[in-house]
Amino acid sequence: MKISAAARIRRALLIGAVALASLAPLTSAHADGLPDPGFEIAQGQTALLVTDPQNDFLSPNGVAWGVVGKNVEANGTIGHIDQLFAAAKAAGMPVFVSPHYYYPHDHGWRFEGALEALMHKIGMFDRKGPLTTDGFEGSGADWLAQYKRYISDGQTIVTSPHKVFGPETNDLVLQLRKRGISKVIIAGMSANLCTEAHMRELIEQGFEVMVVSDATAAAQLPGLDGYAAAMANFRMIANHVADTGTVVSAIRANHHK
């Protein structure tokens, strides 16, 4: 009996999935059938990374609140990021922030993607220049006020700004490697844009990455759900995905070993 091409492909995929499952330690059962490699926090090697904890995403007065606010509130994103900051600081875990800034010269770009064009049009993350903080305090580019006690403690590593979505345009990877970090817990904004782009690049650079599912959020527009898209990609690409409660408990447990 001849086997159709479609049947051969399905059988090959099934064999591949079984092989992957046999090679990867499963930490929990998933209905999707994919393995879960898991993520173990290792002191001195693990860091918390928060992308874009800024007013334009997380404040009701921010320019993106109209499209992200509903998802931010549904996920409890603001409080969950705060819990992660607090847990990491209490445990002495290194904390990195990768911000998004646009300076006047960035508005001279001759071509842009859809969301780049939108961000430039609405003045998102705008600063007056790379060598001045004039007008920064309380602006859309500034940190959400409740996070300032963590970010401004003299210990948090704030990288140079990323300019599109990922850390390819800033010094995040250099800063992580110079501190011996090989494992990264990611939270922050925006799920399918900067957060996902950071996750993808860190995976490509050989880091182990866990994403905190409810410490992020995304734009939700008619026919476009950025959060759902990100959750699918996090599951397929990251080493592990977990919620804030689970991650905070793991940070605390590791600290008290």
N, C-alpha and C positions, 0 to 999 in steps of 0.2 A: 504494500500500500504506500503510495507516494505521500510525503508530508509536505504541506504547503509552505511557502516561504514565510508566511506570517506565523505558522505554528513553530517553525524552526527558530525564528527570532524569539518567540515567547519562551521556548524551552531553554535557549541560550541565556536569556535574562534570568530565568528561574535558577539555573545552575550557578550563574554568577552571584545571585543573591545568597544562595546557600553557602557558597565558598566564602563570601565576605563575612557572613554570620559566623562561620567556623573560625575565622581569623581574628575577629574583633570581640573583645569581652563585652557582653551585654550587661548594662546596669539597670535597665528597666524594660518592660514590655511595651511595644508600640503597635497600634493597629495597622500602621502603614507598612510594617514588615521590615523596615530598615534597621540595621544595627545601631546601637547607641554606644559609641566608644567611651563615654563618660569623661569626667574631668576631676582630677584630684588636686586640691590646693596644696602647694609645696612652699613652705616658708622660704623667703628670699628669692624665689623664682616666679612668684605669682603677683600680678598687679591688677588693680581695678582701673579701667579706662572708661571715662565718661565723655561722650561726644556731644558737643553743642548744648551745654546746660545753660542756655542763654534766653533772655527775655523774649526775643522775637518768636521763639518756639513755645516757651513755657509760661509766659505771662498772658493773662487775658487782654493786656494792652499790646501784645506783640503783633506784628503784621501778619504772621502765619496762623494766629489763633483761630481765625474763622474756619480754617480747613483741618487743623489738627486738634483743636480744643476738645471736641467731643470724645475723641479717642484717648487723649491725655486724661480726661476725667474718668472715663470708663475703666481705664487700666490702673488708675491711681498712680500714674507715672511720677508726678512731682514728689509725692511722699515716698515712693519706692526708691527713687534715686537718692533721696535724703538718707534713707535707712542704709543704703549701700555705702555712701560716704561715711556715715557714722560708724558702721561696723568695721570698715577698712581702717579708718583712723584709729579706732580703739585697739585693733589688732596689730597696728604698726605695719600694715600692708602698704606698699607704695601705691600712690594714686596719681594717675595721669589724666589731664584734660586736653582734648584736641578741639580747639575752638574754630569757628568759621568767621572770618572777617573779610570785608571788602573795603579797599581804599579807593580814593578818587581815580587812580590810574587803572584800576580794574574795570572801571566803566568805559574804558576805551577799547575793550575787546571787540574784534570785528565779526566774530561768530560765536554763537552760544547754543546750548541745548535748550529744550523747552523750559525746564525749571530754572536754569541759569538766567534765562531771559526774564522770567517772572521775578526772581529774587532781585535782579538789578533794577527792574522797573519799579518795585515797591520799596526799594531802599533797605532790603533785609541785610542785617549784620553790618551796616555801613559804619565806618569810622573815618575820621578826618585825615588820618595819615598813619603810617607805620611808626613814626617817631614822636607821636603826640597822643595823649589821652584826653585832650580837650573835647568835652562833650560826651565822653564815654560813660561816665557815671549815670546810671539809670536809663541809658539808651537801650535800643533793641539788641545791640551787640554785647551789652553788659551781662554778667552772670545774674541768674535769678537770685534775689536778695537772700533767701534763706540758705543758699549754698555758699555764700561768701565766707562764712566762718571756716569752712573746710578748704576752699580753694586758696584763700589768702592767709593760710597759717604758716607760710614760709617753707612748707614741706612738699606741697603738691607741685608736680612737674607740669607746667602749662607749656605745651609745645608751640611752635610757630603755627600760624593758621593754615588750615587746608583751604583750597580755593574753589574746588568743585564739590566733590563728595568724599573722596578717599584720602588717605595719608601719603599718597605718592608725592604730593606737593608740599609736605611739611617734614619735620624732623622726628616724628614719632618713633619710627623703627630704630633710628640711631639712638635715641634716648633710652628706649627699652633695652637694646642690646648692650649699651654702655653700663647699664645697671644689672646685667645678668638676668634679665627677665625673659623667660621662655613660655610662660603661660599667662593668658590675659582673659580677664572677666570683662565683658563689654556691656555697657548700658548707655542710655542717653538718646539723643534725637538725631535725626529722624529715622525711624526703623528701616524703611526700604531705600533710604538715600545714604546719608553719612554713616549711620550705624552699620548698615549692611556693607557699604563700601569699605569701611575699616575692617570689618570681619573678613571680607574676601581677601584684602591685601595681606593681612596678618597671616591668614592661612597659607597664602602663596609664599610668604616669607619664612614659613617653617615654624610658626608659633602654634601652640595649642590654644584654642579659643572656646570659651563658653559665653553664650549670650543670655542675658537676663530678660525673659520674655515680657514681663509686666513693668519693666523699668525703661520702657521705650514706648513710642507711639508714632503715628504717621498720618499723613493727609488722607482723608476719605472724601472722594468726589463721586458724582454720578458715574457709575460704571468703573470706577477706579478705587480700589481699596489697598492703599499702600501697606497697611499693617498686615493684612492677610497675605499679601505677596511676600513680605519680609519673613513672616513666620514659616512659610513653606521653604524659603531659601535657607533660613537659619537651620532648620531641621535637616536639610539635605547636605549642608556644607560644614557647619560648625561641629566641633567635637562633642558638644553637649548644649542643651537648652534647658534652663530651669527658671522657676519663679523666684521672686525676691526673698520670700520666707525661707525657702530651701537654701539659697545662696548665703544669706545672712547667718543662718544656723551653721552652715559649713565653715564660714570664716571664723565664727566664734569658737567652734569646736577645735579647729586647727590651732587657734591661738592658745588654747588651754591644754594642749597636748603635753 
